[in-house]
């Protein structure tokens, strides 16, 4: 990439931090009219996941549980009902991901389980003009610099990270360059199933820089790590409409069965963990209108591009930041690259988490 182009990308991304926040939220905007999440009150949600399996012998279910405790989310409590032979909340020791694990004996006529989680969320914002002596556990930062099965940090990933960040002297400049490169060069592929597999090497090569949030934000995280900046994906689900009228940036009905979305964050000295979501910028560009918008400076896209470098709306619930997740009791099944969807296993094998009707699960969210 020519040095002039790199400088332009860097300027574009750094400009995201300079746009002032608009106080208050537009609770019922019929059309997009700017996008500027601002500090606000906590909102309370009830997230409900119901599973009803056909009687097909012994079965197991694993449901991700919201477990983030942070300045943007409070995970309050979880409850479970149903006819499981055994049910327990468990934590994957390697990744820290919490989940509900339910087992059903073959004698259970209609396996049923319902998980209800109560969560509070609020907008997440950054003030680039202020810094503090925020600290983090060195082990956490070290983990956020390591590769994983779908995020190798060598080869084409390392080469691309070096190319993008050439000339950047600070971590913030590196992240700004990577964010701008993703928005400028990648695209949302509407044909990608679910949130995408999250295989960032494939995203850079065989997938032609296209994919969905697990691919695009996953690539952002991988490039950041390869550039030496701690970063991690956060896997979750949208639970409410966008307050700014963007249909693609929220859940637009109580049925959130297919509303999974992963975001990202980076660790920057003086600011701590900072929100990032270039994948949602690309979602607006590709799907907010019938026209595929390819210019991030387009009036519809520009405020989203600016705001999602450091901020996000509190209309989304985080599950975990885990990768390479082993499901307890899965009888040696390969680890999952991430845990964001319900998982199931019966005598016939793994259930398809992206086919909710065949799997027989539904998810609903309600603001309370």
C-alpha positions in Angstrom: 0.0 0.0 0.0 1.5 3.4 -1.0 2.5 5.6 1.9 0.0 8.3 0.8 -2.9 5.9 0.9 -1.8 4.7 4.4 -1.7 8.3 5.6 -5.2 8.9 4.2 -6.6 5.8 5.9 -5.0 6.8 9.1 -6.5 10.3 8.9 -9.9 8.9 8.1 -9.9 6.6 11.1 -8.5 9.1 13.6 -11.2 11.5 12.6 -13.7 9.1 14.1 -12.5 10.1 17.5 -12.9 13.8 16.9 -16.7 13.9 16.1 -18.5 15.3 19.2 -21.2 13.1 20.9 -24.8 14.2 20.6 -26.5 14.3 24.0 -29.5 12.1 24.5 -30.9 9.3 22.4 -33.5 9.4 19.6 -35.8 6.7 20.9 -38.0 6.3 17.9 -36.2 7.6 14.8 -38.1 6.4 11.7 -35.1 7.1 9.4 -31.3 7.2 10.1 -30.4 10.7 11.3 -26.9 10.6 12.6 -25.3 8.0 14.9 -23.6 9.2 18.1 -24.0 7.0 21.2 -23.6 9.1 24.3 -23.3 8.2 28.0 -26.7 7.3 29.3 -28.7 5.4 31.9 -28.7 1.6 32.3 -31.3 -0.3 30.4 -32.7 -3.7 31.7 -33.4 -6.7 29.4 -34.7 -10.2 29.8 -33.2 -12.6 27.2 -35.0 -15.9 26.9 -33.8 -19.0 24.9 -36.3 -21.9 24.5 -35.2 -25.3 23.1 -37.7 -28.0 22.3 -36.1 -31.1 20.7 -37.8 -34.0 18.9 -37.5 -37.3 20.8 -34.4 -38.8 19.2 -32.7 -40.6 22.1 -30.3 -39.1 24.5 -29.3 -35.5 23.8 -27.3 -32.6 25.2 -27.7 -28.8 24.9 -25.2 -26.0 25.5 -26.5 -22.4 25.7 -24.2 -19.4 26.0 -24.9 -17.4 29.1 -24.3 -13.6 29.3 -21.4 -13.2 31.6 -19.8 -9.8 31.0 -19.4 -7.6 34.0 -18.1 -4.3 32.9 -18.8 -0.6 32.7 -21.2 -1.3 29.8 -23.0 -4.5 31.0 -24.2 -6.0 34.3 -25.1 -9.7 34.1 -27.6 -10.0 36.9 -29.0 -13.5 37.1 -30.0 -16.6 35.1 -32.7 -19.2 35.7 -33.5 -22.4 33.9 -36.7 -24.5 33.6 -37.6 -27.6 31.7 -37.4 -31.4 31.9 -33.6 -32.0 31.6 -32.3 -35.0 33.3 -29.4 -32.8 34.4 -28.8 -29.1 34.0 -26.0 -26.9 35.4 -24.3 -23.7 34.7 -20.7 -24.4 33.8 -17.6 -22.5 32.8 -15.1 -23.6 30.2 -11.8 -23.6 32.2 -9.6 -22.7 29.2 -11.7 -19.8 27.8 -13.8 -18.6 30.7 -17.0 -18.8 28.7 -20.1 -19.5 30.8 -22.9 -21.8 29.5 -25.9 -23.8 30.5 -25.3 -27.5 29.9 -28.4 -29.7 29.9 -28.6 -33.5 29.4 -31.7 -35.4 28.4 -32.0 -39.2 28.8 -33.6 -41.2 26.1 -36.7 -41.6 28.3 -37.5 -37.9 28.1 -40.5 -37.7 25.6 -40.1 -34.1 24.5 -36.7 -32.6 25.7 -37.4 -29.0 26.7 -35.2 -26.4 28.4 -35.6 -22.6 28.8 -32.9 -20.2 29.9 -33.9 -16.8 31.1 -31.1 -14.2 31.7 -31.6 -10.7 33.1 -29.0 -8.1 32.0 -28.4 -4.4 32.2 -26.6 -2.6 29.4 -25.7 1.0 28.5 -24.0 2.8 25.7 -20.2 2.5 25.7 -18.2 5.6 24.8 -14.7 6.8 24.9 -13.4 10.3 25.6 -10.2 10.6 23.6 -9.4 13.9 25.2 -8.9 12.3 28.6 -6.5 9.6 29.8 -6.1 7.8 33.1 -3.8 5.2 34.7 -6.2 2.3 34.0 -4.6 -1.1 34.6 -5.4 -4.6 33.5 -4.2 -8.1 34.6 -1.0 -8.8 32.6 -2.3 -12.4 31.9 -5.5 -11.0 30.3 -3.4 -8.7 28.0 -1.1 -11.6 27.2 -4.1 -13.7 26.2 -5.3 -10.9 24.0 -2.1 -11.1 22.0 -2.1 -14.8 21.2 -3.4 -16.5 18.1 -6.0 -19.2 18.0 -7.1 -21.9 15.6 -9.0 -19.5 13.3 -6.8 -16.5 14.1 -3.2 -17.4 13.2 -0.9 -14.5 13.6 1.8 -15.5 11.1 1.9 -15.8 7.4 -0.5 -13.6 5.4 -2.0 -12.2 8.6 1.3 -10.9 9.9 2.3 -9.6 6.4 -0.9 -7.7 6.0 -0.7 -6.3 9.6 2.8 -5.0 8.9 1.7 -3.5 5.6 -1.3 -1.7 7.0 0.5 -0.3 10.1 3.7 0.8 8.4 4.6 4.3 9.6 2.3 4.1 12.7 4.2 4.8 15.9 1.6 4.3 18.6 -1.0 1.6 19.3 -3.8 4.0 18.6 -2.4 4.9 15.2 -2.0 1.2 14.4 -5.6 0.5 15.4 -6.8 3.5 13.4 -5.0 2.3 10.3 -6.4 -1.3 10.7 -9.9 -0.1 11.3 -9.8 2.2 8.2 -8.3 -0.6 6.1 -11.1 -3.0 7.0 -13.8 -0.4 6.2 -12.2 0.6 3.0 -11.2 -2.8 1.6 -13.5 -5.4 3.1 -17.1 -6.0 2.5 -20.1 -7.8 4.0 -21.0 -10.9 2.0 -24.7 -11.4 2.2 -24.3 -15.1 1.3 -22.1 -15.9 4.3 -24.1 -18.2 6.7 -24.8 -16.9 10.1 -22.0 -14.6 11.5 -19.4 -16.4 9.4 -16.8 -19.0 10.5 -14.3 -16.4 11.8 -11.4 -17.9 9.7 -9.4 -14.8 9.2 -6.8 -16.4 7.0 -9.6 -17.4 4.6 -11.1 -13.9 4.8 -7.8 -12.5 3.5 -7.4 -15.1 0.8 -10.1 -17.4 -0.5 -13.0 -15.3 0.8 -11.8 -12.3 -1.0 -12.0 -9.9 2.0 -15.7 -10.7 2.4 -17.8 -12.2 5.3 -19.8 -11.2 8.2 -19.1 -10.0 11.8 -17.1 -13.0 13.0 -15.0 -12.8 9.9 -14.6 -9.0 9.6 -14.3 -8.1 13.3 -12.3 -11.3 13.7 -9.9 -10.0 11.1 -9.7 -6.7 12.8 -8.8 -8.4 16.1 -6.2 -10.7 14.4 -4.5 -7.9 12.6 -4.4 -5.9 15.8 -2.8 -8.8 17.7 -0.3 -9.4 14.8 0.6 -5.7 15.1 1.3 -6.1 18.8 -1.9 -4.5 20.2 -4.1 -6.5 22.6 -7.5 -7.1 21.1 -10.4 -9.5 21.5 -13.7 -10.4 20.0 -16.9 -10.1 22.1 -19.6 -12.5 21.1 -23.2 -11.6 21.8 -26.7 -10.8 20.5 -28.7 -7.7 19.6 -31.7 -7.2 21.9 -33.3 -3.8 20.8 -33.6 -1.5 17.9 -31.0 1.2 17.2 -32.0 4.5 18.8 -30.8 6.2 15.7 -33.0 4.5 13.1 -30.5 2.2 11.5 -32.3 -1.0 10.9 -29.1 -3.0 10.4 -27.7 -1.9 13.8 -30.4 -3.4 16.1 -32.9 -6.1 16.7 -36.1 -4.9 15.2 -38.6 -7.3 16.8 -38.8 -9.3 20.1 -37.7 -12.4 18.2 -33.9 -12.3 18.2 -33.3 -15.9 17.1 -31.0 -14.7 14.3 -29.7 -11.5 15.9 -26.3 -12.8 17.0 -23.5 -10.2 16.5 -19.9 -10.1 17.7 -18.1 -6.9 18.4 -14.4 -6.1 19.2 -12.3 -4.2 21.6 -8.7 -3.2 21.9 -6.5 -2.2 24.9 -5.0 1.3 24.6 -2.8 2.7 27.3 -4.6 5.6 29.0 -8.0 4.4 27.9 -8.2 0.7 28.8 -10.5 -1.5 26.7 -12.0 0.5 23.8 -15.0 -0.5 21.7 -14.6 -1.2 18.0 -17.0 -2.5 15.3 -15.8 -2.0 11.7 -18.1 -5.0 10.7 -21.2 -2.9 11.5 -19.9 -0.1 9.4 -19.7 -2.5 6.5 -23.1 -3.9 7.3 -24.6 -0.4 6.9 -22.7 0.1 3.7 -24.0 -3.2 2.2 -27.5 -3.6 3.6 -29.0 -0.5 5.1 -30.4 0.5 1.7 -31.1 -1.2 -1.6 -27.9 0.4 -2.8 -24.5 -1.0 -2.0 -22.7 2.0 -0.6 -19.0 1.7 -1.2 -17.8 5.0 0.1 -17.4 5.3 3.9 -17.7 9.1 3.5 -21.3 8.7 2.3 -23.6 10.8 4.5 -25.5 7.7 5.7 -22.3 5.8 6.6 -19.9 8.5 7.9 -21.4 9.0 11.3 -21.5 5.2 11.9 -17.9 4.9 10.7 -16.8 7.7 13.1 -18.8 6.5 16.1 -17.9 2.8 16.0 -14.3 3.7 16.4 -14.5 3.8 20.2 -18.3 3.7 20.9 -21.3 1.4 20.6 -25.0 1.3 21.5 -26.3 -0.5 24.6 -28.8 -2.4 22.5 -26.7 -5.6 22.5 -25.8 -8.2 25.1 -22.3 -9.8 25.5 -21.9 -13.5 26.1 -18.1 -13.9 26.2 -14.7 -13.2 24.7 -13.8 -16.9 24.3 -12.2 -18.7 21.4 -11.5 -22.4 20.9 -14.3 -23.4 23.3 -14.5 -27.0 24.4 -18.1 -28.1 25.3 -18.1 -30.2 28.5 -19.4 -33.7 27.9 -19.2 -33.4 24.1 -17.4 -36.7 23.9 -14.2 -35.4 22.2 -15.9 -33.2 19.6 -13.6 -30.5 18.2 -13.5 -27.2 20.0 -15.7 -24.4 18.7 -13.9 -21.3 17.3 -16.4 -19.3 19.4 -19.6 -19.7 21.4 -22.4 -17.4 20.3 -25.2 -19.8 19.2 -27.0 -22.6 21.0 -25.2 -25.9 20.5 -26.8 -29.4 20.5 -25.8 -33.0 20.2 -28.0 -36.1 19.9 -27.6 -39.7 18.7 -27.5 -38.6 15.1 -24.7 -36.1 15.7 -24.3 -32.3 16.0 -27.3 -30.1 15.5 -27.0 -27.2 13.1 -26.8 -24.1 15.2 -27.6 -21.9 12.2 -30.8 -23.8 11.4 -32.9 -22.7 14.4 -36.1 -24.4 13.1 -34.5 -27.8 12.6 -32.6 -27.4 15.9 -35.9 -26.3 17.4 -34.9 -23.2 19.4 -36.0 -19.6 19.6 -34.7 -16.5 21.3 -36.7 -13.5 22.5 -35.6 -10.3 24.2 -37.7 -7.8 26.1 -36.8 -4.5 27.7 -38.1 -4.4 31.2 
